[in-house]
Amino acid sequence: MADGAAAAGAGYDVNTPGPGVNTAGNPTEIAMAYLQDETDGDIANLNLGELDLTTDEFILDEVDIHIQANLEDELVKEALRTGVDLRQYSKQVEAELQRIEQASIKDYIKESQNIALLHNQITACDSILERMEGMLSGFQSDLSSISSEIQTLQQQSVSMNVRLKNRQAVRSHLSQLVDELVVPGAMISTILDSPVTEQEFLEQLHELNNKINFAKELSFRETLACSDIQDIVDRLKLKAVSKIREFILQKIYSFRKPMTNYQIPQNTLLKYRFFYQFLLANERTVAKEIRDEYVDTMSKIYFSYFKSYSGRLLKVQYEEVADKDDLMGVEDTAKKGFFSKPSLKSRNTIFTLGQRGSILSPAELEGPILVPHTAQRGDSRYPYETLFRSQHYALLDNGCREFLFLSDFFMVAGNSALDLFNSIMGKTLSMFLKSMSTYVSDCYDSIAIFLCIHIILRFRAITAKRTIPALDKYWEAVLELLWPRFDLILEMNIHSIRNTDPQKLGVLDTRPHYITRRYAEFSSAIVSINQTFPNERTNALLGQLQIEVENFVLKMAAEFPSRRDQLIFLINNYDMMLSVLMERAADDSKEVEGFQQLLLARTQEFIEEILSPPFGGMIAFVKEAEALMEKGQLDRLKNEEARISQLVRGFSSSWKQSVEAMSQDVMRSFTNFKNGTSIIQGALTQLIQYYHGFHKVLNQPTFRSLAVRSELINLHHLMVEVKKHKPNF
């Protein structure tokens, strides 16, 4: 069957006999005849070439290899083992092969019709597939055509979209152009007839400004259509400029009327700021005229107002002011003061802060300004710093308001705004500096000057917080006037104390001296004020002043004949100065720390001084014995039994009376009861420590055999008894 298929595939027709084959008969015979012819032809056509099977040249080695390989075959091995005849077996195999071949041919012939049918079916399928291939090729061609059409449609759509946008843009520009080229009747009637204060006039002025700007833009492009509206727009612009100019000038002139609340009402112009913007854009000469008129008017108004206000303030100042003789080192002659009724004050008030420091509190610093005529009716009088604060707060308030108005209304900033502000306020500020220079040059009230300095420092901080730089240079100029004057007055006081002659200051007294009291009040005032804005120059001058005061106190103490009175004087003065300083200055200030050390040293020395008369013998013995104990030489005192007995019995018999007398003496010597109490407690504590040392010495082996030891007062009992003598206040 396979051979038949091969024959069919080779192009032979099974129904066609080969050469020399009888076509009569059945198909089997025909196939056999055909195969026989084919075999004979193949044998006849077989060319063996020069092959000689009997030749000696046959390669026996190869034959041996093939024989050996065949002998390895299992079938051959079995045949050899059973002794089969190979020739007979070969014939059997050949016969078997022929039988199988014949069976195969029969199967092929049997299925020949099916094979022919299969061939026809395959041919039909090829035809169908060929037609389908043609159809698919057609579909592919159609799809390619559709894709091209879609791409064309997309390009057409994009092109139409671009044309639409262009037409819309052109329509928008043309619509705006048409709208801007049309001047409505409402605008004409409003600009010509309506008052400038009406809201409708302001709205139409905005529209007119837009049309003017649009017409300018079209004229630059040489658009012919703008010539149709140029004439009417120009007429409306001139009319609007005329009305605005007249209105603003009238407003400016109205500022010249007398004011009742000391505030310039220039902020009423702010809601018409677009008027000036319109003038600046369309008629600069008129805008400049208005600005110059405003500057000239406001400059005169501010100058007149502040000159009048400053003059009226001076009328409510204290009549009595400090002069060149009002210095710390000058003898007190009960000169009149200047803070209340003159007859009740002395020169000491010049150096006292009192309630004057409240001027720096936020409530008073930014409080309402003084109204001079109201103060005059109430017969009120004020120190210079109060008038200074009121004057400069009015300046600060009006100056900040004016600077903000100029920046907003006239649309200026930076140096331009500062120049415009100075052109308005320059005369006023110069007048302030001139009058202040005149006053300060003859002022000797250092506390007033120092308060004015700190008022300016705080006002400068306020303007910096408000980001108003307009008054910065003025603040610096004022400080340049005040600082040197304050330094000068302080140096004058330092020299006055340095040159003081104690013998010319009257009767000696152990109570606090009035010069040290002046210093304490003054120093505490300056230190307390200076804490917010510390100044090193001021601290240095205060340090010099403190040194001079300490030297002065030592010079005064040297005038007393006894050391006890000297110490009382020193302690009273140190204590007084420390108390005053601690009321106002910080506890860690250099002044407080310095006087604390001086007071402690002199107090300790005074305690030793007052313990010496009643208990000096015992104290001397304790110190001597303790010194010998440290050296291990206490035996040198073992012969001092009489001295020790006298000390023990003397202390036991008189210590109560001595403590009582010492307490009374201390309380009489010191003006500050608290300080006197502290000294008594220190003295009694020191006494107990000495007596404890006395006990300790007598407990040493050297003195244990002394009979007088039994007369020693028990230390605990002594402490209980001493507590009874401590003051209760």
ZAMARGU-4260 file (C-alpha; in steps of 0.2 Angstrom, whole numbers, plus 5000, padded with zeros to 4 digits):
<rodrens>
0) 5000/5000/5000 | 5014/5011/5004 | 5022/5007/4987 | 5006/5010/4978 | 5004/5027/4987
5) 5022/5031/4981 | 5017/5026/4964 | 5002/5037/4964 | 5013/5051/4971 | 5025/5048/4957
10) 5012/5051/4944 | 5008/5034/4939 | 4990/5029/4936 | 4986/5012/4944 | 4973/5009/4931
15) 4986/5011/4917 | 4997/4996/4914 | 5016/4998/4912 | 5025/4993/4897 | 5023/4975/4892
20) 5009/4972/4905 | 4993/4964/4899 | 4979/4976/4904 | 4966/4962/4904 | 4963/4954/4920
25) 4959/4960/4938 | 4968/4974/4947 | 4979/4962/4957 | 4986/4955/4942 | 4989/4972/4934
30) 4998/4977/4950 | 5009/4962/4950 | 5013/4964/4932 | 5017/4982/4935 | 5028/4978/4950
35) 5037/4964/4940 | 5041/4976/4926 | 5047/4989/4938 | 5059/4976/4947 | 5066/4970/4930
40) 5069/4987/4925 | 5078/4991/4941 | 5089/4976/4939 | 5092/4979/4921 | 5096/4997/4925
45) 5108/4992/4940 | 5126/4996/4935 | 5138/4987/4947 | 5153/4996/4939 | 5170/4988/4942
50) 5164/4978/4957 | 5172/4961/4957 | 5166/4950/4971 | 5179/4937/4969 | 5193/4949/4968
55) 5207/4948/4980 | 5207/4966/4983 | 5190/4965/4993 | 5194/4972/5010 | 5192/4957/5021
60) 5194/4968/5037 | 5178/4977/5033 | 5169/4960/5030 | 5175/4954/5046 | 5168/4969/5055
65) 5151/4966/5047 | 5151/4948/5051 | 5156/4951/5069 | 5142/4964/5070 | 5129/4951/5063
70) 5135/4938/5075 | 5131/4949/5089 | 5112/4950/5084 | 5101/4940/5096 | 5092/4931/5082
75) 5108/4925/5074 | 5115/4919/5090 | 5099/4909/5093 | 5100/4902/5076 | 5118/4897/5078
80) 5114/4890/5095 | 5101/4879/5088 | 5111/4873/5073 | 5099/4880/5060 | 5104/4879/5042
85) 5107/4897/5036 | 5103/4894/5018 | 5087/4885/5022 | 5083/4899/5035 | 5087/4912/5021
90) 5075/4905/5009 | 5062/4905/5023 | 5065/4923/5026 | 5064/4927/5008 | 5048/4917/5006
95) 5041/4926/5021 | 5045/4943/5014 | 5037/4939/4997 | 5021/4934/5007 | 5021/4950/5016
100) 5024/4960/5000 | 5010/4951/4992 | 4999/4955/5007 | 5004/4973/5006 | 5000/4975/4988
105) 4983/4967/4991 | 4979/4980/5005 | 4984/4994/4993 | 4973/4988/4979 | 4959/4986/4991
110) 4960/5004/4997 | 4964/5011/4980 | 4947/5019/4978 | 4948/5027/4995 | 4965/5034/4990
115) 4958/5041/4974 | 4943/5049/4983 | 4955/5057/4996 | 4965/5064/4981 | 4950/5072/4974
120) 4944/5079/4991 | 4962/5087/4993 | 4960/5094/4976 | 4943/5102/4980 | 4950/5109/4997
125) 4964/5117/4988 | 4951/5126/4976 | 4941/5132/4991 | 4956/5138/5000 | 4962/5147/4985
130) 4945/5156/4984 | 4946/5161/5003 | 4963/5168/5000 | 4956/5179/4986 | 4942/5185/4998
135) 4954/5189/5012 | 4965/5198/5000 | 4950/5209/4995 | 4946/5212/5014 | 4963/5217/5017
140) 4963/5230/5003 | 4946/5236/5009 | 4953/5239/5027 | 4968/5248/5020 | 4956/5260/5010
145) 4945/5263/5026 | 4961/5267/5037 | 4966/5280/5024 | 4949/5288/5024 | 4948/5289/5043
150) 4965/5298/5043 | 4959/5310/5030 | 4943/5313/5041 | 4954/5316/5056 | 4965/5329/5046
155) 4949/5338/5041 | 4942/5338/5058 | 4958/5346/5065 | 4958/5359/5051 | 4940/5363/5055
160) 4944/5365/5074 | 4958/5377/5070 | 4947/5387/5059 | 4934/5388/5072 | 4946/5394/5086
165) 4953/5407/5074 | 4935/5413/5070 | 4931/5414/5089 | 4947/5423/5093 | 4943/5435/5079
170) 4925/5437/5085 | 4931/5440/5103 | 4944/5454/5097 | 4931/5462/5086 | 4918/5461/5099
175) 4930/5470/5112 | 4935/5482/5099 | 4917/5486/5095 | 4913/5488/5113 | 4927/5499/5117
180) 4924/5510/5102 | 4906/5513/5108 | 4904/5527/5120 | 4887/5525/5129 | 4876/5539/5132
185) 4875/5535/5151 | 4894/5538/5152 | 4893/5555/5143 | 4878/5561/5154 | 4887/5555/5170
190) 4904/5562/5167 | 4896/5579/5162 | 4882/5581/5174 | 4884/5570/5190 | 4894/5576/5205
195) 4911/5567/5208 | 4905/5561/5225 | 4892/5549/5218 | 4897/5531/5215 | 4890/5531/5197
200) 4903/5544/5193 | 4917/5534/5200 | 4911/5518/5190 | 4909/5528/5174 | 4927/5536/5177
205) 4934/5518/5177 | 4926/5514/5161 | 4932/5531/5153 | 4949/5527/5159 | 4948/5510/5150
210) 4942/5518/5134 | 4956/5531/5134 | 4969/5517/5137 | 4961/5507/5123 | 4961/5522/5111
215) 4979/5525/5114 | 4983/5507/5111 | 4974/5508/5094 | 4982/5524/5089 | 4999/5515/5091
220) 4993/5502/5079 | 4986/5515/5067 | 4969/5508/5068 | 4957/5520/5058 | 4942/5516/5068
225) 4949/5525/5084 | 4947/5541/5075 | 4928/5540/5076 | 4928/5541/5095 | 4945/5550/5099
230) 4936/5567/5099 | 4922/5563/5111 | 4934/5553/5123 | 4946/5568/5123 | 4931/5580/5128
235) 4925/5568/5142 | 4943/5566/5148 | 4945/5585/5149 | 4928/5587/5158 | 4933/5573/5171
240) 4950/5581/5174 | 4942/5598/5177 | 4929/5591/5189 | 4942/5580/5199 | 4954/5594/5200
245) 4941/5606/5207 | 4935/5593/5220 | 4952/5588/5226 | 4958/5606/5228 | 4943/5610/5238
250) 4946/5595/5249 | 4964/5601/5252 | 4958/5618/5256 | 4946/5612/5269 | 4960/5605/5279
255) 4965/5623/5283 | 4951/5625/5295 | 4954/5625/5314 | 4955/5607/5321 | 4946/5602/5337
260) 4954/5584/5340 | 4972/5588/5335 | 4971/5576/5320 | 4973/5580/5302 | 4958/5573/5292
265) 4968/5569/5276 | 4962/5551/5276 | 4945/5557/5270 | 4953/5558/5253 | 4958/5539/5252
270) 4941/5534/5245 | 4944/5545/5230 | 4962/5539/5227 | 4957/5533/5209 | 4954/5552/5205
275) 4973/5555/5207 | 4977/5539/5198 | 4966/5545/5184 | 4975/5562/5184 | 4992/5554/5185
280) 4988/5543/5169 | 4980/5556/5159 | 4985/5574/5164 | 5002/5574/5174 | 5002/5593/5175
285) 4986/5593/5185 | 4992/5578/5196 | 5008/5588/5200 | 4998/5603/5204 | 4987/5594/5216
290) 5002/5585/5224 | 5012/5602/5226 | 4996/5610/5233 | 4994/5596/5245 | 5012/5596/5251
295) 5012/5615/5253 | 4995/5615/5263 | 5000/5600/5274 | 5017/5607/5278 | 5010/5623/5284
300) 4996/5615/5294 | 5008/5603/5303 | 5020/5617/5307 | 5006/5628/5313 | 4998/5614/5323
305) 5013/5607/5332 | 5021/5624/5335 | 5005/5630/5344 | 5003/5613/5353 | 5021/5613/5359
310) 5019/5631/5365 | 5004/5627/5375 | 5011/5611/5383 | 5026/5622/5390 | 5013/5632/5400
315) 5008/5617/5410 | 5026/5612/5415 | 5032/5613/5432 | 5038/5630/5436 | 5052/5624/5447
320) 5065/5614/5437 | 5082/5608/5441 | 5097/5620/5438 | 5116/5618/5438 | 5117/5619/5457
325) 5105/5604/5459 | 5119/5591/5460 | 5121/5576/5472 | 5137/5583/5480 | 5129/5600/5484
330) 5124/5604/5501 | 5105/5602/5504 | 5097/5619/5508 | 5079/5614/5507 | 5077/5621/5489
335) 5060/5620/5482 | 5056/5605/5471 | 5045/5604/5455 | 5033/5589/5457 | 5020/5595/5468
340) 5018/5610/5479 | 5035/5619/5480 | 5035/5621/5499 | 5034/5602/5502 | 5049/5597/5491
345) 5067/5598/5493 | 5082/5595/5481 | 5081/5576/5485 | 5066/5575/5474 | 5077/5579/5459
350) 5085/5562/5460 | 5069/5552/5465 | 5060/5543/5451 | 5043/5541/5461 | 5029/5539/5449
355) 5038/5547/5435 | 5043/5529/5428 | 5025/5525/5424 | 5027/5536/5409 | 5035/5521/5400
360) 5021/5509/5404 | 5012/5504/5388 | 4996/5511/5395 | 5003/5529/5397 | 5016/5528/5383
365) 5002/5526/5370 | 4989/5534/5380 | 4979/5550/5374 | 4989/5566/5372 | 4987/5580/5384
370) 4975/5594/5380 | 4984/5609/5386 | 4968/5620/5389 | 4960/5606/5399 | 4976/5605/5410
375) 4976/5624/5412 | 4958/5624/5418 | 4962/5610/5431 | 4978/5619/5437 | 4988/5603/5433
380) 5007/5603/5431 | 5018/5590/5423 | 5036/5586/5422 | 5045/5588/5406 | 5045/5570/5401
385) 5026/5570/5401 | 5025/5584/5389 | 5038/5577/5379 | 5029/5560/5378 | 5012/5569/5373
390) 5021/5580/5360 | 5030/5565/5351 | 5016/5553/5352 | 5005/5566/5343 | 5020/5567/5330
395) 5021/5548/5329 | 5002/5546/5327 | 5001/5559/5313 | 5017/5555/5305 | 5012/5536/5303
400) 4995/5541/5296 | 5003/5554/5284 | 5016/5542/5278 | 5003/5528/5274 | 4992/5541/5266
405) 5005/5547/5255 | 5010/5529/5250 | 4992/5525/5246 | 4985/5540/5238 | 5000/5547/5228
410) 5006/5529/5224 | 5024/5531/5230 | 5036/5519/5239 | 5054/5518/5245 | 5064/5534/5244
415) 5051/5543/5234 | 5039/5541/5249 | 5052/5547/5261 | 5056/5562/5251 | 5037/5567/5249
420) 5035/5564/5268 | 5050/5575/5272 | 5044/5589/5261 | 5028/5589/5271 | 5035/5586/5289
425) 5053/5593/5286 | 5049/5611/5294 | 5039/5603/5308 | 5053/5591/5313 | 5066/5605/5311
430) 5056/5616/5323 | 5055/5601/5335 | 5074/5598/5335 | 5078/5617/5337 | 5066/5620/5352
435) 5072/5604/5360 | 5090/5609/5357 | 5087/5625/5366 | 5078/5617/5381 | 5090/5603/5383
440) 5105/5614/5383 | 5099/5622/5399 | 5091/5606/5407 | 5099/5598/5422 | 5085/5586/5426
445) 5095/5570/5422 | 5080/5558/5426 | 5069/5568/5414 | 5082/5567/5400 | 5084/5549/5403
450) 5065/5546/5402 | 5064/5556/5386 | 5078/5545/5379 | 5068/5529/5383 | 5052/5536/5376
455) 5061/5539/5360 | 5068/5521/5360 | 5050/5514/5363 | 5043/5525/5349 | 5056/5520/5337
460) 5052/5502/5341 | 5033/5505/5338 | 5037/5513/5321 | 5048/5499/5316 | 5034/5486/5321
465) 5022/5496/5310 | 5035/5496/5296 | 5035/5515/5295 | 5053/5521/5291 | 5048/5540/5289
470) 5053/5545/5307 | 5069/5535/5308 | 5081/5549/5305 | 5071/5560/5317 | 5072/5548/5331
475) 5091/5547/5328 | 5093/5565/5328 | 5083/5567/5345 | 5094/5553/5353 | 5110/5563/5347
480) 5103/5578/5357 | 5098/5569/5372 | 5112/5556/5375 | 5126/5569/5376 | 5116/5580/5388
485) 5112/5565/5400 | 5131/5560/5400 | 5136/5578/5404 | 5123/5579/5419 | 5129/5562/5425
490) 5147/5567/5424 | 5143/5584/5433 | 5136/5574/5447 | 5151/5562/5448 | 5162/5578/5449
495) 5151/5586/5462 | 5153/5570/5474 | 5172/5568/5470 | 5175/5587/5475 | 5164/5586/5491
500) 5172/5592/5507 | 5165/5582/5522 | 5169/5596/5534 | 5158/5608/5524 | 5142/5597/5525
505) 5137/5602/5543 | 5135/5591/5559 | 5141/5573/5558 | 5128/5560/5560 | 5128/5541/5560
510) 5112/5541/5550 | 5111/5539/5531 | 5118/5554/5523 | 5107/5564/5511 | 5120/5563/5497
515) 5120/5544/5498 | 5101/5544/5498 | 5102/5555/5483 | 5113/5543/5474 | 5103/5528/5480
520) 5087/5535/5473 | 5095/5541/5457 | 5105/5525/5454 | 5090/5514/5457 | 5080/5525/5445
525) 5092/5524/5431 | 5095/5506/5433 | 5077/5501/5433 | 5074/5512/5417 | 5089/5505/5408
530) 5084/5487/5410 | 5073/5487/5395 | 5086/5495/5383 | 5103/5493/5391 | 5116/5505/5387
535) 5134/5502/5390 | 5139/5520/5391 | 5126/5523/5405 | 5132/5507/5414 | 5150/5514/5414
540) 5145/5531/5421 | 5135/5523/5434 | 5150/5512/5439 | 5160/5528/5440 | 5147/5536/5451
545) 5146/5521/5462 | 5165/5522/5465 | 5164/5540/5470 | 5149/5537/5482 | 5159/5523/5490
550) 5174/5534/5492 | 5163/5548/5498 | 5155/5537/5512 | 5173/5532/5517 | 5178/5550/5518
555) 5163/5554/5529 | 5166/5539/5540 | 5184/5545/5543 | 5177/5561/5551 | 5170/5550/5566
560) 5183/5548/5580 | 5178/5530/5585 | 5178/5515/5574 | 5162/5510/5581 | 5153/5526/5575
565) 5162/5524/5558 | 5155/5507/5556 | 5138/5512/5561 | 5139/5526/5548 | 5145/5514/5535
570) 5132/5501/5539 | 5118/5513/5539 | 5122/5521/5522 | 5126/5504/5514 | 5110/5497/5520
575) 5100/5512/5515 | 5107/5512/5497 | 5105/5493/5496 | 5087/5494/5501 | 5083/5508/5488
580) 5092/5499/5474 | 5083/5482/5478 | 5066/5490/5477 | 5068/5495/5458 | 5084/5486/5452
585) 5086/5467/5448 | 5094/5457/5462 | 5108/5452/5451 | 5113/5470/5446 | 5131/5475/5449
590) 5126/5489/5461 | 5116/5478/5472 | 5130/5465/5472 | 5143/5478/5476 | 5134/5485/5491
595) 5129/5468/5498 | 5147/5463/5499 | 5152/5480/5508 | 5137/5479/5520 | 5142/5461/5524
600) 5160/5465/5528 | 5156/5480/5538 | 5142/5471/5548 | 5154/5457/5553 | 5167/5470/5558
605) 5154/5479/5569 | 5148/5463/5577 | 5166/5460/5583 | 5167/5478/5588 | 5151/5477/5600
610) 5156/5460/5607 | 5173/5466/5612 | 5169/5477/5627 | 5158/5464/5637 | 5166/5448/5630
615) 5183/5454/5624 | 5193/5444/5637 | 5184/5427/5633 | 5185/5430/5614 | 5204/5434/5615
620) 5207/5419/5626 | 5197/5408/5613 | 5207/5414/5598 | 5224/5412/5607 | 5219/5395/5613
625) 5213/5389/5596 | 5229/5395/5588 | 5240/5386/5601 | 5229/5370/5598 | 5232/5370/5580
630) 5251/5370/5584 | 5249/5357/5598 | 5256/5370/5611 | 5241/5371/5622 | 5251/5367/5637
635) 5258/5384/5637 | 5241/5390/5645 | 5240/5378/5659 | 5246/5391/5671 | 5232/5403/5666
640) 5220/5396/5679 | 5217/5413/5687 | 5213/5420/5670 | 5201/5406/5666 | 5192/5407/5682
645) 5190/5426/5680 | 5183/5423/5663 | 5171/5409/5668 | 5164/5418/5683 | 5163/5435/5674
650) 5153/5428/5659 | 5141/5419/5671 | 5138/5434/5681 | 5136/5448/5668 | 5132/5440/5651
655) 5113/5443/5652 | 5115/5462/5657 | 5128/5463/5643 | 5117/5456/5630 | 5102/5467/5635
660) 5113/5483/5634 | 5121/5477/5617 | 5103/5475/5610 | 5097/5492/5615 | 5113/5500/5609
665) 5111/5492/5592 | 5093/5496/5590 | 5097/5514/5594 | 5112/5515/5582 | 5103/5509/5566
670) 5088/5518/5558 | 5083/5502/5549 | 5075/5491/5562 | 5076/5476/5551 | 5095/5479/5549
675) 5097/5482/5568 | 5088/5465/5571 | 5099/5456/5559 | 5114/5463/5567 | 5108/5458/5585
680) 5105/5440/5579 | 5122/5440/5571 | 5130/5446/5586 | 5121/5433/5598 | 5125/5419/5585
685) 5143/5424/5585 | 5143/5425/5605 | 5137/5407/5606 | 5150/5401/5594 | 5164/5410/5604
690) 5156/5402/5620 | 5156/5385/5612 | 5174/5387/5607 | 5177/5392/5626 | 5169/5375/5631
695) 5179/5366/5618 | 5196/5373/5625 | 5192/5369/5643 | 5187/5351/5638 | 5205/5348/5633
700) 5216/5337/5644 | 5226/5353/5649 | 5211/5361/5658 | 5201/5346/5663 | 5207/5346/5681
705) 5201/5364/5684 | 5188/5366/5697 | 5180/5381/5689 | 5174/5371/5674 | 5159/5366/5685
710) 5154/5384/5685 | 5152/5385/5665 | 5135/5388/5659 | 5127/5374/5649 | 5128/5378/5631
715) 5110/5373/5627 | 5104/5383/5642 | 5114/5398/5635 | 5106/5396/5618 | 5088/5395/5626
720) 5092/5411/5636 | 5099/5420/5622 | 5083/5417/5611 | 5074/5427/5624 | 5084/5442/5621
725) 5081/5442/5602 | 5070/5456/5596 | 5053/5451/5590 | 5052/5464/5576
</rodrens>
